[in-house]
Amino acid sequence: MQEQEWRPGIKGVIGVELEAHRVRKYLISHGVGYKTEHHPPAYTAQEVAAAEHIPGRSFAKPVIVYADGRLIMTVLPANRLLDLDKLKAVLGTDDVRLAREEEFAPIFDDCERGAEPPFGNLYGIPTIVDVDLTTDEVTFNAGSHTETMKISTIEYLGLVHPETADLAL
């Protein structure tokens, strides 16, 4: 794992151009400092957390669902699983299923498939965050399978403005 320095959230930051440009621009435009880290390729949230040497509860894992004909992003700690029955109750519908990758991949055009950042608001997707995502800092995929970003959880919630609910098993 190659650690990078904290980068101030100001316009004009010079650094390596990475994936998830939309997220990076959003953080900078809102004055949010962030940290990037590089690691060997990892494809599941738990693998990324292990590669970054952080507990799964500190890694934000997006799980995209299809509900009532629209995409919704749920965000859970990596060590938790989405409970579709709880989500159905939150949404007030039985028409909920996991979205297929081909249904949402085109929307995340600045990301590698399966490495979407947990910022549904930047991609026009409503976002619901599990109540267990409570650590001081949250780490998430930066649009690639080899890079993560880390920001304060309070800043993340303030930027995304998600609904929060008990979603996990």
N, CA, C and O of each residue as an XYZ file, in Angstrom:
676
protein
N       0.849     -1.173      0.000
C       0.000      0.000      0.000
C       0.890      1.229      0.000
O       1.799      1.344      0.822
N       0.632      2.146     -0.918
C       1.379      3.386     -1.006
C       0.496      4.502     -0.490
O      -0.552      4.784     -1.070
N       0.908      5.141      0.597
C       0.111      6.186      1.203
C       0.459      7.534      0.595
O       1.621      7.820      0.306
N      -0.560      8.354      0.408
C      -0.379      9.707     -0.104
C      -0.679     10.687      1.019
O      -1.358     10.341      1.986
N      -0.177     11.898      0.896
C      -0.410     12.933      1.895
C      -1.842     13.433      1.817
O      -2.534     13.242      0.817
N      -2.277     14.089      2.911
C      -3.577     14.736      2.894
C      -3.525     15.836      1.866
O      -2.529     16.552      1.760
N      -4.574     15.973      1.121
C      -4.636     17.015      0.107
C      -5.694     18.018      0.518
O      -6.821     17.637      0.833
N      -5.347     19.295      0.520
C      -6.345     20.284      0.907
C      -7.464     20.350     -0.113
O      -7.247     20.130     -1.305
N      -8.637     20.647      0.354
C      -9.783     20.742     -0.534
C      -9.912     22.132     -1.127
O     -10.887     22.833     -0.859
N      -8.953     22.532     -1.919
C      -8.988     23.837     -2.569
C      -8.766     23.663     -4.053
O      -8.165     22.678     -4.483
N      -9.246     24.610     -4.840
C      -9.038     24.532     -6.278
C      -7.556     24.672     -6.571
O      -6.835     25.398     -5.887
N      -7.122     23.970     -7.591
C      -5.741     24.083     -8.009
C      -4.815     23.080     -7.354
O      -3.598     23.190     -7.503
N      -5.351     22.102     -6.630
C      -4.494     21.082     -6.034
C      -3.782     20.345     -7.151
O      -4.415     19.923     -8.119
N      -2.500     20.190     -7.031
C      -1.733     19.475     -8.037
C      -1.423     18.098     -7.489
O      -0.938     17.963     -6.365
N      -1.696     17.104     -8.260
C      -1.436     15.746     -7.821
C      -1.667     14.788     -8.962
O      -1.997     15.198    -10.075
N      -1.495     13.537     -8.690
C      -1.694     12.519     -9.700
C      -3.167     12.482    -10.086
O      -4.037     12.445     -9.215
N      -3.450     12.491    -11.369
C      -4.828     12.371    -11.825
C      -5.251     10.917    -11.672
O      -4.578     10.001    -12.145
N      -6.356     10.732    -11.018
C      -6.828      9.400    -10.694
C      -8.249      9.234    -11.199
O      -8.773     10.114    -11.882
N      -8.862      8.138    -10.876
C     -10.236      7.871    -11.283
C     -11.208      8.706    -10.452
O     -10.799      9.504     -9.609
N     -12.482      8.511    -10.701
C     -13.565      9.190     -9.982
C     -13.353     10.699     -9.960
O     -13.424     11.334     -8.908
N     -13.092     11.259    -11.134
C     -12.822     12.686    -11.236
C     -13.979     13.521    -10.691
O     -13.760     14.593    -10.127
N     -15.183     13.043    -10.853
C     -16.356     13.764    -10.371
C     -16.288     13.932     -8.850
O     -16.567     15.013     -8.331
N     -15.918     12.866     -8.139
C     -15.820     12.929     -6.680
C     -14.692     13.870     -6.279
O     -14.867     14.714     -5.400
N     -13.559     13.730     -6.906
C     -12.405     14.571     -6.592
C     -12.750     16.060     -6.761
O     -12.458     16.868     -5.880
N     -13.364     16.415     -7.881
C     -13.753     17.807     -8.132
C     -14.756     18.286     -7.080
O     -14.684     19.423     -6.614
N     -15.680     17.415     -6.717
C     -16.695     17.765     -5.725
C     -16.050     18.057     -4.372
O     -16.385     19.048     -3.724
N     -15.138     17.206     -3.952
C     -14.455     17.430     -2.677
C     -13.678     18.738     -2.702
O     -13.754     19.527     -1.760
N     -12.946     18.966     -3.755
C     -12.148     20.185     -3.872
C     -13.047     21.415     -3.883
O     -12.762     22.395     -3.195
N     -14.132     21.374     -4.657
C     -15.012     22.537     -4.753
C     -15.713     22.855     -3.436
O     -16.153     23.984     -3.222
N     -15.818     21.858     -2.550
C     -16.448     22.075     -1.249
C     -15.419     22.260     -0.132
O     -15.782     22.304      1.043
N     -14.145     22.366     -0.492
C     -13.108     22.614      0.504
C     -12.866     21.460      1.453
O     -12.437     21.662      2.589
N     -13.140     20.243      0.988
C     -12.972     19.054      1.839
C     -11.615     18.421      1.559
O     -11.322     18.028      0.430
N     -10.796     18.329      2.597
C      -9.520     17.638      2.466
C      -9.741     16.147      2.368
O     -10.685     15.614      2.950
N      -8.886     15.479      1.642
C      -9.008     14.036      1.485
C      -7.618     13.412      1.409
O      -6.624     14.087      1.142
N      -7.582     12.135      1.646
C      -6.341     11.373      1.587
C      -6.548     10.257      0.580
O      -7.600      9.617      0.572
N      -5.574     10.018     -0.256
C      -5.651      8.898     -1.190
C      -4.611      7.870     -0.799
O      -3.552      8.202     -0.266
N      -4.925      6.633     -1.070
C      -3.983      5.538     -0.843
C      -4.075      4.579     -2.010
O      -5.136      4.391     -2.605
N      -2.940      3.977     -2.325
C      -2.868      2.995     -3.401
C      -2.576      1.631     -2.800
O      -1.880      1.528     -1.790
N      -3.107      0.584     -3.421
C      -2.934     -0.780     -2.925
C      -2.983     -1.734     -4.109
O      -3.405     -1.351     -5.200
N      -2.556     -2.967     -3.903
C      -2.683     -3.961     -4.983
C      -4.155     -4.134     -5.353
O      -5.026     -3.864     -4.527
N      -4.448     -4.574     -6.564
C      -5.843     -4.729     -6.974
C      -6.659     -5.545     -5.970
O      -6.239     -6.615     -5.530
N      -7.832     -5.018     -5.621
C      -8.764     -5.685     -4.709
C     -10.165     -5.451     -5.260
O     -10.481     -4.358     -5.731
N     -11.002     -6.485     -5.199
C     -12.287     -6.421     -5.888
C     -13.519     -6.503     -4.996
O     -14.630     -6.257     -5.467
N     -13.355     -6.835     -3.743
C     -14.500     -6.790     -2.828
C     -14.185     -5.764     -1.747
O     -13.024     -5.439     -1.502
N     -15.221     -5.268     -1.113
C     -15.029     -4.254     -0.075
C     -14.156     -4.779      1.061
O     -13.299     -4.053      1.566
N     -14.359     -6.011      1.461
C     -13.541     -6.581      2.534
C     -12.083     -6.739      2.091
O     -11.170     -6.537      2.892
N     -11.856     -7.099      0.811
C     -10.480     -7.197      0.301
C      -9.808     -5.825      0.304
O      -8.631     -5.707      0.645
N     -10.556     -4.791     -0.077
C      -9.985     -3.444     -0.070
C      -9.650     -3.028      1.353
O      -8.568     -2.496      1.604
N     -10.564     -3.262      2.287
C     -10.305     -2.915      3.689
C      -9.054     -3.631      4.199
O      -8.229     -3.032      4.889
N      -8.917     -4.898      3.862
C      -7.726     -5.650      4.280
C      -6.468     -5.073      3.631
O      -5.444     -4.931      4.298
N      -6.529     -4.743      2.353
C      -5.375     -4.176      1.654
C      -4.971     -2.834      2.254
O      -3.791     -2.484      2.264
N      -5.942     -2.091      2.748
C      -5.687     -0.780      3.350
C      -5.388     -0.878      4.848
O      -5.085      0.127      5.491
N      -5.474     -2.094      5.398
C      -5.219     -2.323      6.828
C      -6.165     -1.510      7.714
O      -5.758     -0.914      8.711
N      -7.441     -1.505      7.318
C      -8.462     -0.827      8.113
C      -9.574     -1.825      8.415
O      -9.766     -2.785      7.669
N     -10.306     -1.605      9.502
C     -11.430     -2.507      9.786
C     -12.542     -2.314      8.752
O     -12.729     -1.214      8.233
N     -13.270     -3.379      8.461
C     -14.352     -3.319      7.495
C     -15.397     -2.280      7.850
O     -16.035     -1.721      6.957
N     -15.586     -2.007      9.131
C     -16.594     -1.021      9.542
C     -16.227      0.403      9.114
O     -17.076      1.294      9.142
N     -14.967      0.623      8.717
C     -14.508      1.949      8.292
C     -14.550      2.139      6.780
O     -14.259      3.225      6.280
N     -14.910      1.085      6.052
C     -14.936      1.168      4.588
C     -16.378      1.252      4.105
O     -17.195      0.392      4.436
N     -16.696      2.284      3.325
C     -18.052      2.483      2.807
C     -18.240      1.682      1.528
O     -17.570      1.918      0.522
N     -19.159      0.739      1.585
C     -19.431     -0.162      0.457
C     -20.769      0.202     -0.176
O     -21.817      0.036      0.449
N     -20.741      0.701     -1.422
C     -22.018      0.945     -2.103
C     -22.622     -0.364     -2.604
O     -21.921     -1.213     -3.157
N     -23.914     -0.515     -2.406
C     -24.675     -1.625     -2.971
C     -25.840     -0.985     -3.712
O     -26.690     -0.335     -3.103
N     -25.875     -1.170     -5.014
C     -26.884     -0.502     -5.818
C     -28.047     -1.456     -6.064
O     -27.870     -2.611     -6.451
N     -29.233     -0.929     -5.826
C     -30.449     -1.723     -5.988
C     -31.350     -1.055     -7.015
O     -31.188      0.115     -7.358
N     -32.292     -1.832     -7.484
C     -33.325     -1.363     -8.397
C     -34.630     -1.471     -7.627
O     -35.031     -2.565     -7.228
N     -35.299     -0.336     -7.415
C     -36.536     -0.328     -6.636
C     -37.577      0.517     -7.342
O     -37.324      1.677     -7.668
N     -38.733     -0.052     -7.578
C     -39.824      0.671     -8.239
C     -39.364      1.354     -9.522
O     -39.756      2.485     -9.808
N     -38.531      0.657    -10.291
C     -38.118      1.169    -11.587
C     -37.013      2.206    -11.567
O     -36.775      2.858    -12.584
N     -36.328      2.381    -10.441
C     -35.227      3.346    -10.390
C     -34.064      2.795     -9.571
O     -34.240      1.937     -8.705
N     -32.890      3.303     -9.864
C     -31.697      2.903     -9.125
C     -31.614      3.671     -7.815
O     -31.952      4.853     -7.747
N     -31.157      2.979     -6.774
C     -30.907      3.578     -5.469
C     -29.580      3.025     -4.974
O     -29.318      1.828     -5.084
N     -28.743      3.903     -4.430
C     -27.479      3.465     -3.857
C     -27.642      3.332     -2.349
O     -28.026      4.281     -1.666
N     -27.344      2.146     -1.844
C     -27.249      1.964     -0.403
C     -25.765      1.918     -0.072
O     -24.953      1.473     -0.884
N     -25.416      2.379      1.118
C     -24.007      2.402      1.529
C     -23.923      1.786      2.917
O     -24.562      2.240      3.866
N     -23.112      0.735      3.002
C     -22.959      0.001      4.258
C     -21.482     -0.143      4.596
O     -20.630     -0.007      3.717
N     -21.168     -0.417      5.864
C     -19.789     -0.792      6.183
C     -19.463     -2.103      5.453
O     -20.339     -2.944      5.252
N     -18.214     -2.262      5.066
C     -17.790     -3.448      4.301
C     -18.078     -4.752      5.025
O     -18.276     -5.781      4.380
N     -18.105     -4.730      6.339
C     -18.296     -5.963      7.094
C     -19.767     -6.304      7.315
O     -20.081     -7.229      8.065
N     -20.666     -5.569      6.672
C     -22.094     -5.826      6.816
C     -22.714     -6.170      5.470
O     -22.179     -5.811      4.421
N     -23.840     -6.865      5.505
C     -24.579     -7.247      4.297
C     -25.905     -6.503      4.256
O     -26.507     -6.234      5.296
N     -26.354     -6.175      3.062
C     -27.634     -5.501      2.891
C     -28.777     -6.471      3.168
O     -28.793     -7.586      2.645
N     -29.718     -6.050      3.980
C     -30.926     -6.812      4.268
C     -32.039     -6.242      3.377
O     -32.582     -5.173      3.658
N     -32.366     -6.955      2.317
C     -33.374     -6.461      1.374
C     -34.740     -6.277      2.026
O     -35.498     -5.393      1.627
N     -35.066     -7.097      3.021
C     -36.355     -6.930      3.699
C     -36.404     -5.604      4.463
O     -37.429     -4.923      4.453
N     -35.303     -5.234      5.122
C     -35.259     -3.941      5.811
C     -35.361     -2.799      4.801
O     -36.052     -1.809      5.042
N     -34.670     -2.940      3.675
C     -34.714     -1.901      2.651
C     -36.119     -1.765      2.080
O     -36.585     -0.652      1.837
N     -36.794     -2.887      1.865
C     -38.177     -2.837      1.373
C     -39.056     -2.056      2.346
O     -39.897     -1.261      1.925
N     -38.862     -2.281      3.640
C     -39.647     -1.568      4.648
C     -39.325     -0.067      4.625
O     -40.230      0.761      4.727
N     -38.064      0.276      4.493
C     -37.652      1.684      4.433
C     -38.259      2.370      3.217
O     -38.741      3.499      3.310
N     -38.234      1.691      2.086
C     -38.739      2.272      0.844
C     -40.254      2.159      0.694
O     -40.852      2.849     -0.131
N     -40.871      1.290      1.492
C     -42.308      1.107      1.413
C     -42.758      0.399      0.149
O     -43.832      0.683     -0.382
N     -41.930     -0.529     -0.337
C     -42.269     -1.278     -1.548
C     -41.669     -2.677     -1.477
O     -40.654     -2.901     -0.817
N     -42.312     -3.608     -2.165
C     -41.761     -4.961     -2.291
C     -40.962     -5.112     -3.566
O     -40.304     -6.133     -3.769
N     -41.009     -4.111     -4.427
C     -40.326     -4.162     -5.717
C     -38.872     -3.689     -5.562
O     -38.512     -2.600     -6.009
N     -38.045     -4.528     -4.919
C     -36.630     -4.196     -4.670
C     -35.787     -5.419     -5.004
O     -36.096     -6.538     -4.594
N     -34.723     -5.185     -5.753
C     -33.769     -6.254     -6.054
C     -32.393     -5.628     -6.240
O     -32.271     -4.423     -6.459
N     -31.365     -6.457     -6.150
C     -30.029     -5.967     -6.452
C     -29.981     -5.592     -7.928
O     -30.486     -6.324     -8.779
N     -29.377     -4.458     -8.223
C     -29.243     -4.025     -9.613
C     -28.154     -4.836    -10.295
O     -27.166     -5.227     -9.673
N     -28.348     -5.079    -11.574
C     -27.319     -5.744    -12.367
C     -26.296     -4.702    -12.803
O     -26.636     -3.548    -13.064
N     -25.051     -5.124    -12.876
C     -23.966     -4.201    -13.215
C     -24.239     -3.442    -14.504
O     -23.957     -2.247    -14.590
N     -24.780     -4.115    -15.496
C     -25.023     -3.437    -16.767
C     -26.116     -2.367    -16.653
O     -26.255     -1.530    -17.545
N     -26.890     -2.389    -15.565
C     -27.919     -1.375    -15.358
C     -27.343     -0.068    -14.808
O     -27.905      1.004    -15.034
N     -26.233     -0.158    -14.092
C     -25.690      1.057    -13.494
C     -24.282      1.430    -13.952
O     -23.878      2.580    -13.780
N     -23.534      0.514    -14.519
C     -22.153      0.817    -14.922
C     -22.050      2.024    -15.864
O     -21.132      2.828    -15.700
N     -22.944      2.183    -16.833
C     -22.808      3.344    -17.731
C     -22.915      4.698    -17.016
O     -22.361      5.692    -17.486
N     -23.615      4.735    -15.900
C     -23.768      5.983    -15.148
C     -22.436      6.387    -14.511
O     -22.127      7.574    -14.407
N     -21.662      5.407    -14.093
C     -20.377      5.650    -13.436
C     -19.264      5.620    -14.481
O     -18.355      4.793    -14.418
N     -19.357      6.536    -15.436
C     -18.442      6.515    -16.578
C     -17.014      6.933    -16.251
O     -16.130      6.811    -17.099
N     -16.773      7.421    -15.038
C     -15.410      7.779    -14.644
C     -14.834      6.763    -13.657
O     -13.853      7.046    -12.970
N     -15.444      5.582    -13.591
C     -15.034      4.554    -12.631
C     -14.855      3.197    -13.309
O     -15.481      2.894    -14.325
N     -13.978      2.393    -12.709
C     -13.897      0.991    -13.119
C     -15.135      0.278    -12.579
O     -15.644      0.620    -11.511
N     -15.607     -0.707    -13.321
C     -16.766     -1.476    -12.852
C     -16.462     -2.116    -11.504
O     -15.419     -2.739    -11.307
N     -17.407     -1.942    -10.582
C     -17.262     -2.520     -9.258
C     -16.461     -1.667     -8.293
O     -16.232     -2.084     -7.158
N     -16.030     -0.486     -8.708
C     -15.242      0.393     -7.833
C     -15.923      1.756     -7.678
O     -15.254      2.781     -7.551
N     -17.233      1.756     -7.690
C     -17.994      2.995     -7.605
C     -17.827      3.633     -6.230
O     -17.838      2.935     -5.216
N     -17.671      4.960     -6.192
C     -17.607      5.659     -4.904
C     -19.018      5.842     -4.335
O     -19.987      5.826     -5.093
N     -19.150      6.015     -3.021
C     -20.470      6.079     -2.387
C     -21.123      7.460     -2.448
O     -21.673      7.936     -1.455
N     -21.060      8.094     -3.602
C     -21.621      9.421     -3.800
C     -22.723      9.359     -4.852
O     -22.572      9.893     -5.950
N     -23.827      8.709     -4.513
C     -24.930      8.589     -5.454
C     -25.423      9.935     -5.942
O     -25.850     10.060     -7.090
N     -25.369     10.943     -5.085
C     -25.843     12.278     -5.460
C     -25.109     12.837     -6.672
O     -25.694     13.603     -7.438
N     -23.848     12.476     -6.867
C     -23.078     12.980     -8.002
C     -23.423     12.263     -9.306
O     -23.039     12.706    -10.388
N     -24.140     11.168     -9.196
C     -24.496     10.366    -10.365
C     -26.007     10.305    -10.565
O     -26.504      9.493    -11.345
N     -26.735     11.170     -9.855
C     -28.187     11.234    -10.001
C     -28.932     10.070     -9.372
O     -30.032      9.726     -9.804
N     -28.341      9.464     -8.358
C     -28.941      8.296     -7.717
C     -29.199      8.618     -6.237
O     -28.271      9.017     -5.533
N     -30.432      8.455     -5.753
C     -30.687      8.658     -4.330
C     -29.804      7.718     -3.502
O     -29.512      6.596     -3.915
N     -29.385      8.198     -2.326
C     -28.459      7.433     -1.496
C     -29.037      7.247     -0.102
O     -29.554      8.180      0.511
N     -28.933      6.011      0.381
C     -29.344      5.678      1.753
C     -28.139      5.053      2.434
O     -27.583      4.069      1.945
N     -27.736      5.620      3.556
C     -26.568      5.139      4.289
C     -27.019      4.380      5.528
O     -27.903      4.830      6.258
N     -26.412      3.236      5.756
C     -26.718      2.430      6.936
C     -26.281      3.157      8.199
O     -25.243      3.819      8.217
N     -27.070      3.031      9.242
C     -26.782      3.704     10.511
C     -25.488      3.225     11.164
O     -24.953      3.904     12.040
N     -24.983      2.074     10.752
C     -23.755      1.548     11.351
C     -22.481      2.141     10.756
O     -21.386      1.799     11.203
N     -22.591      3.007      9.774
C     -21.410      3.660      9.210
C     -21.105      4.866     10.095
O     -21.479      5.995      9.777
N     -20.417      4.607     11.218
C     -20.289      5.616     12.266
C     -18.855      5.945     12.662
O     -18.648      6.678     13.629
N     -17.874      5.437     11.958
C     -16.493      5.739     12.334
C     -16.185      7.208     12.053
O     -16.913      7.867     11.311
N     -15.111      7.717     12.642
C     -14.741      9.129     12.459
C     -14.390      9.455     11.015
O     -14.703     10.537     10.519
N     -13.739      8.515     10.350
C     -13.363      8.698      8.948
C     -13.920      7.544      8.138
O     -14.074      6.430      8.638
N     -14.215      7.826      6.890
C     -14.725      6.788      6.010
C     -13.782      6.682      4.810
O     -13.361      7.682      4.229
N     -13.472      5.446      4.466
C     -12.630      5.161      3.308
C     -13.524      4.541      2.244
O     -14.446      3.791      2.563
N     -13.254      4.852      0.986
C     -14.083      4.322     -0.097
C     -13.260      4.205     -1.365
O     -12.219      4.845     -1.514
N     -13.748      3.371     -2.279
C     -13.103      3.249     -3.584
C     -13.116      4.599     -4.282
O     -14.111      5.323     -4.258
N     -11.985      4.920     -4.905
C     -11.852      6.180     -5.636
C     -12.070      5.955     -7.118
O     -11.480      6.640     -7.953
N     -12.920      4.993     -7.442
C     -13.236      4.734     -8.835
C     -12.349      3.702     -9.493
O     -12.513      3.408    -10.677
N     -11.407      3.144     -8.741
C     -10.547      2.101     -9.295
C     -10.378      1.002     -8.266
O     -10.720      1.167     -7.095
N      -9.846     -0.121     -8.719
C      -9.620     -1.249     -7.811
C      -8.271     -1.168     -7.118
O      -7.874     -2.102     -6.421
N      -7.559     -0.057     -7.305
C      -6.234      0.091     -6.700
C      -6.067      1.386     -5.914
O      -4.970      1.674     -5.436
N      -7.119      2.164     -5.770
C      -7.003      3.428     -5.050
C      -8.236      3.681     -4.200
O      -9.361      3.389     -4.605
N      -8.003      4.232     -3.010
C      -9.088      4.640     -2.133
C      -8.911      6.107     -1.760
O      -7.839      6.691     -1.919
N      -9.993      6.673     -1.263
C      -9.985      8.020     -0.703
C     -10.531      7.914      0.711
O     -11.316      7.020      1.026
N     -10.100      8.848      1.559
C     -10.573      8.878      2.941
C     -10.935     10.315      3.294
O     -10.171     11.246      3.042
N     -12.126     10.474      3.887
C     -12.560     11.780      4.377
C     -13.271     11.580      5.710
O     -13.567     10.452      6.104
N     -13.534     12.662      6.383
C     -14.293     12.620      7.628
C     -15.716     12.128      7.330
O     -16.315     12.520      6.329
N     -16.243     11.280      8.194
C     -17.605     10.772      8.014
C     -18.619     11.909      8.081
O     -19.597     11.917      7.334
N     -18.389     12.855      8.964
C     -19.303     13.996      9.080
C     -19.321     14.784      7.770
O     -20.387     15.193      7.309
N     -18.146     15.001      7.165
C     -18.095     15.716      5.895
C     -18.773     14.903      4.784
O     -19.491     15.454      3.950
N     -18.535     13.581      4.786
C     -19.179     12.724      3.786
C     -20.700     12.870      3.862
O     -21.354     13.098      2.845
N     -21.252     12.740      5.051
C     -22.704     12.829      5.214
C     -23.220     14.218      4.825
O     -24.299     14.345      4.246
N     -22.442     15.258      5.146
C     -22.832     16.613      4.782
C     -22.805     16.862      3.284
O     -23.581     17.673      2.778
N     -21.921     16.177      2.567
C     -21.816     16.339      1.118
C     -22.879     15.553      0.358
O     -23.430     16.031     -0.634
N     -23.159     14.352      0.832
C     -24.068     13.457      0.116
C     -25.535     13.703      0.489
O     -26.425     13.481     -0.332
N     -25.793     14.157      1.715
C     -27.156     14.380      2.204
C     -28.024     13.128      2.030
O     -29.126     13.199      1.487
N     -27.514     11.979      2.497
C     -28.291     10.744      2.303
C     -29.392     10.610      3.351
O     -29.382     11.263      4.394
N     -30.318      9.754      3.032
C     -31.234      9.258      4.055
C     -30.417      8.266      4.864
O     -29.523      7.622      4.314
N     -30.692      8.124      6.138
C     -30.015      7.093      6.940
C     -31.088      6.133      7.462
O     -32.199      6.535      7.808
N     -30.715      4.860      7.506
C     -31.648      3.837      7.949
C     -30.883      2.596      8.368
O     -29.718      2.422      8.011
N     -31.535      1.746      9.117
C     -30.977      0.446      9.495
C     -31.197     -0.486      8.297
O     -32.318     -0.928      8.045
N     -30.119     -0.780      7.563
C     -30.208     -1.572      6.338
C     -29.510     -2.914      6.416
O     -29.727     -3.769      5.557
N     -28.675     -3.121      7.424
C     -27.775     -4.280      7.433
C     -28.328     -5.460      8.211
O     -29.120     -5.320      9.143
N     -27.872     -6.626      7.785
C     -28.188     -7.863      8.523
C     -27.482     -7.835      9.850
O     -27.606     -8.776     10.635
